[in-house]
């Protein structure tokens, strides 16, 4: 059975996709890893140059009445294995809303999948049925955050959502931690926010990862060239930080 990580935060523009693709890239160098793009915007899908037309996507897995196996939606791309997103996922939210069974579509699909050690799921910046599917299917949640005045807005709501899923649908779900991204650490504001995030992590029953992810230009260059950071710039500061983060993440994870 694969260990499934969900990368989630309802605030947009904070590096969820970079975290998801880099995490998947690092893990894929160690073990068989699958990336699932559950964001209708499809940034992971774009980075992996995965197909949407004439190809099964996560949308088909989520809405197919015959329960399309996840394996049939996997694309083996140069950057790695991926289940592509689709703009139609936005419609899937409405189709599954109010359907109790609909909350378990992704979990059922993941449980039936064989041959992978790790699964990484990128999510949209929203609290919706698709996110519930991801949380119900997951083992651990990684929450990227930035050190700015608005960093903690909405985190409590995300925390409440995770706790509700833990109580009702997935008692094995845990928050792996808050991951500070796009961090410079030079301003007093950043340092103060980091202290506040540590307190918030404590209140959420989790931790703030010791590793903070610094930002460098290589990250955007890699995105532009449709490359994973681990392949494009393995020695850049951002990549070094992500490597350290993954070591932290995998501590205590038996695989």
Phi, psi and omega in degrees: 000129181288150170272126186250123177253132173251132175258117189217145169187131184283355176272132181275163174071028183246011174093026178297313183294318177301317179295316182295312183291323180289319176300312178299320180296317179294314182295326183291340176283343182257314187217170178291120188229140177239134173257130176246124180264104182257019177254120180305337178292334171069035180293321176296318178302318179294315180299320180277356182054041179280156182273152174241317180285139178055036181209134176296137180235183178299328177304315181295321178297322185282328189247347183298122182295337178269007179056074178303127179298142180301326181303326182285348179258000182282132175247131181264096185256164179306326179280346181140184180274135184214145164258115188287152171276181180201137176306335179294346177305330177299324177287328180299327179303315181289323182292327183268344182297129180088354179260109183302317179297331182297337179290341188250010183301313183288319178301314179301318181293317180294318181298330181275346184283136178238158172098000180243145177267323181226145171233132177243129182242123173268141185236164178281157177281065181199159176256104185213186183298324180295318178297317177303316176304316182295316181293322180292330181275349192266162170260319184219149178247129172255126183246102176288139178220156176249155183270067177228173187297337183259006188302323188267357179294125178090345181295326179295321178295320176296318178300317179297320178297315179298318180296321178297318178294320178298321182287320192256319190242331187215079181296342179276356181286138176223156174270113181296324178156170173268132181248116180281119182241164181054046189256133175251320176076012184267335184266153177297326179300313180299318181294320179294317179296322179299318178297318180293323178295325177298318178294319179296318178301318178300316182292336179271359180074028180223203183225162166264120180304140179297325179283128172250143185266114176281157182256140174217163186294335181300331180298311180291324177299316180297319179298316180298323183269006179059041179243151171283144183300324182295333178268325185281316183215070187296342183253003180290161186299320180299317181293320177300318180294318179295324177298317179294321178299315182296324175300317176298314184300319186278352176298126180084352176273118182272122178210000000 
